[in-house]
Every structure is written in C-alpha cells, then in structure tokens.
C-alpha cells in the first residue's frame, strides 16, 4: 500500500515536469530533468512511461489534426496545379506584353532623344544668339574703323579706337577674335602715325616747291615799300591798304591752309600721343624753309642765268661718283684678297649675333643647329654688304648739298648704287673669277656668296627707302640691278668651273702610261684613272652646295670630256700600234668610268643618262673585243644597230693600229700562223670599212 501511495504521489510531479518541459525554453530543461533523477530510484522508469504516454497522446492529436486538414491540403494542391497553368499563360502574356511595350518604347526613346538633342541645339542657338548680339556692336565698330582707315578719316578712326578699347572690348574680352583685334590696334595706330608723318612731309615738300614764289612775293613787297615816299603813303593810305591786302592774299591763303592742315595733324597726333614728335619735326622743317626763303637758292633769280651753274654742279656730282666708284673698287679687291673662301664658323651665340648684325641672313634650319656651326657664305659677304651701305652714305652726303627734293635724291642714290653693283662690283667679281689661283672650291664658294648677296639687295633697297623716305611702290622709283649683276657673275663662275674641271681632268689624263703592246691586261684599272675618279668624287661632294642644275651640268661635262679624251688617246696619230691586251686594259679603265657614272655622283640624273657619255667608247671596245664585224657591217646605218655609235673611220683607224702591231703581241700573228684565211677576212673588213668611209665622204 505504501508503494502504491508513493507511486500516486509521483504522478502529479511527473505531469508537472512534462508541462514544464513543454512550456519552458529548451535552455532551461536541464534543471527540470535533473529533478527526475534526484527522486526515488524507480522514478525515472515511471517518468519514461509517462513521457511515452504523452508522446502517444500528442501523436494521436497530430493524426487527428492531419486527418482534419488533409482534404483541404489536397484541394489546395489541386488549386495550385490549376493556377500553375494559368501562371504560365500569364507569364507568356506578360512577356509578350513587355516585348511589345519595349518595341513601342524604342520609338519613344528615339523621339525623346531627338527632342533632347533639339532642346540642346535650341539652347545652344539661344546662347549663340545672345553672344552674337553682344559681339555684333564690337564687330560693327571694328568694321567702321576699317572703313574709316580705308577712306583716310584718321581722326575719326582714332576716336573709334578709343571707344573700342574703353567700351566695347571689355564686354567680349574673353573671345579670341577680340584679342586679335586688341593686338592689331597698336599696328593701326602706328600706321596712322606713319601716314600722318608722310602726309606732313609731302605737305612741307609742296611748300618747299613754292618757296621761290613766296620769296619772290616778299622781295617785291619789300621793294615797293622802299620806293614809296612817306608823303605818298599818307595821301593814299586807304588805297595802299587795299593794295597790300591784295598782295598779301596769296601768303594769307597759304598760311590759312598751313594752319588748317596743322590743326588737323595736331588733333590726330594728340590722339596718338605723339604730338611732341610731330610738333618738333614741323618746327624744324619750317625753320629750314624759312632759311630757304630768307637765303634763296641760286635758281631763284636776281636777274642772273644759273643754268650753267647747275650743269657744273651735276658734272661735279658725276665726277664725285666716279671717284667713289674707283675708291670702292679698291675696297672690294682688298676684301676678295683677304677672303679665305670658306663658310663662316661660329662657336657660340655671341659670334652668331655678330655675323647677323652685319648681314641680313635668315635660315631657321641653321638657327636650330647646335654650336659650333657654319654660315653658308664666306667672310667677304658681310664685308661687301657693309661697304655698299658705306658707299650709299658717301653718295648721300654730296646729294644732300644740292638742295634737291627727296624723290630726286632717292633716284640719285639708287642710280649710283646700281653703278656700284653693275660696274664696279661686277667687274671685281669677274676679275676674281678669272684669276689662275682661284680653284674649284673657291669658285663654288663664290657662287654661294653671289646668291646671298643677290638676296640681300632687297634689304639695300629698304635701306635707301629709310634714308630718303620715298616708298619703293612709287612709279618712278629706280630698282637695284642686283639680280642681273650677280646672275652674270654666277654664270661666269659656272663657266670657269667647267673649264677648270676639264683642265684638271686633262692633267690626270696626261699621266696615263699605257703599254700599248702588252699581250695581257694587268687585271685592274690604271692608277691614274682611279686617282682621277677619286678626285671627281671628292669635288662633286663640294658641288652639293651648288644649285642642282649647275652640279649636274658640271658632272655631265666632266664625263663627256673624259670620254672624248680617252677616245682621242686611242686615235692619236702618234700612236702606231695597239695590241689586243692593251685594248682589254683600256676596257678595264672604261668600265671604271661607267661604274662611276652609274653611282650617281650628283643627284638628279634620270636612268643611265650619265652613262651615255661613254657610249661611243663602250660600243667601239665591244666591237673589237667580241670581234663582231659581221654584225657591224650587216646592221650599219640601221637605227637599231648594236654598234650605232661606232664611226667607220674610227673603227678603220683603230683596226689599222692593231694590224701593224708586232708579231709578238699581235692577234694577227696567230691568224697568219694558224689560218691565213682569217687574215684575208680582216683585209676584207678593212676594205669594206674604207668603202663605207668613202661613201660617207661622197655623201657629204
């Protein structure tokens, strides 16, 4: 009974533990389970039975719950299966709708992009219109300025410039065209200044031309005042006043014009800020004119003839110029004697600036080169340029004392300078070119020097213009004849180059020492010819500084002269015998000449143009070395003949020299020994050649 009582006591405890396990968080289950093991020994077994019963009870409840909800679950699955089919259809429809929507949206996107682009363009156009509206007044004012400059309204142009600088340019200063306009304004101001000064000079010169009339009027009035008596002046005071008004009318009108012109100039000059310069110049010139009126020139009258005096002055001027020309001829000769005819070397920037300060030389390529470097011309070029300017100064000193106009002085200076260039300097250059000690290198440098002197003539014209203030654009302005002067000197130097080059070739050819009776060639070209070719190569390297045509002509002339000299050597009347071995040796030399011609010693030749200089020798030697007489005689006179350039007389002359060779080295000795029929053939060839020569003479 007691055990059953204990068992009944533990059942509520086990139920409590189970409830606590079901309702408590799993983290707190440990202490609860420990209480099971702390009770009676059999309590664990009973607890397990109670736990199993509880589990079975819960399983039953779960099964009931599942049975209750099973049909609903099946119905839900069935519904889901139906929905899946509809969902797939819906997916297809959504996809198709999305595709059609995307296709329709593409057109909208394109149109939208076009709208955006148009909106941007519209905004840009609006901005441009606004900016143009801001720039248009500036452009209109600048156009107005140009129009005022073209119509010579310089005072208005200066006012317009002031408005542009103070009002309009600040509005558009950020634009490039505005910066260009701003940079151009100082140049326009300088142009106005120069034009104003030129007009002032022309005006003063016109007054100077009429100074004799002004002086004449003043002298007449002074004479009238002396002859009138005091009493007559008192009686006819009114008349005299009227008369004086009439007599003074011309000067007063002139003064009125002077004042009007002076005020206009003053306004312009004040705008330019150079009023002091113009005022000083005007006062200086007016003082000179006043002296001319008070101390008139000899051509103003006094009742004496002055034509002979002026003729004498002009004759003295011509003699003075002749004296100057003789003096400068000596100066030029000294310059040429001291020249080393080598390009001017400079080792630093200071030396470079010294040279260009003496001579106007411009070459961007030379400026980019590093030091040390060389100018193309020799030292005589800047010296000659300086001396020409000194001559102009010397000629000017005498011309100024003649009291002639600026235009006449300008004409005198240009004519004197032309005489210096065309007669004195040209004569010195020609004499220099013809001197025996002037070699090929010096002649090349002289040609280069004349080219640079010719280019400097325009600077000499500017130099004269700056002295006389007479523009070169004036119709009657004399031009400097530098082009013709230096062109003649260059042509003379080129001709001398051709002559001296041929003379040098003749000196080499004279060193030839052929053994005309040799039986076999040496196997190499002759020494004199190799020296000659090396000389030509070195000299044509110097010719690279010459104009292309000059170098090509010199090269062609040298090759033709060498070919002619070699041909004359073969045909020399003093040469009686030539062996086949000598012909072969001679052929080796000609081959070297042809190789030299084909190596293009001077650029610019087309194809084998230079090799054609040796074509006569080549065909003649081929004819004898191949012994192709049948072809020569058969094709003679035909345009396509292989030996078209071989003259029958030349072939006959050389064949006779070979026939008379001694038996030791003569090919005909073998013919006579081995086959006399071949000797007869040679005789036949010579006979046919003679007939061709006779036929040519009869035809001639």
Buried (B, 14 or more C-beta within 10 A) or exposed (E): EEEEEEEEEBEEBBEEBBEBBEEEEEEEEEEBBEBBEEBEEEBEEBBEEBBEEBEEEEEEEEEEEEEEEEEEEEEEEEEEEEEEEEEEEEEEEEEEEEEEEEEEEEEEEEEEEEEEEEEEEEEEEEEEEEEEEEBEBBBEBBEBBEEBBEEEBBBBBBBBBEEBEEEBBEEBEEBEEBEEBEEEBEEBBEEBBEBBBEBBBEBBBEBBEEBBEBBBBBBEBEEEEEEEEEEEEEEEEEEBEEEEEEBEEEBEEBEEEBEEBBEBBBBBBEBBEBBEEBBEBBEEBBEEBEEBBEEBEEEBEEEEEBEEEEEEBEEEBEEBBEEBBEEBBEBBBEBBEEBEBEBBEBEEEEBBEEBBEBBBBEEEEBEEEEEEBEBBBBBBBBBBBEBBBEBBEBBBEBBEEBBBEBBBBBBBBBBBBBBBBBEBBBBBBBEBBEEEEBEBBBBBBBBBBBBBBBBBBEEBBEBBBEBBBBEBEEEEBBEBBBEBBBBBBBEBBBEBBBEBBBEBBEEBBEEBEBEBBBBEBEEEBBEBBBEBBEBBEEBBEBBEBBBEEBBBBBBBBBBBBBBBBBBEBBBEEEBEBBBBBBBBBBBBBBBBBBEBBEEEBBEEBEEEEBBBBBBBBBBBBBBBEEEBBEEBBEBBEEEEBBBBBBBBBBBBBBBBBBBEBEEEBBBBBEBEEEEEEBBEBBEEBBEBBEEBBEEEEEEE
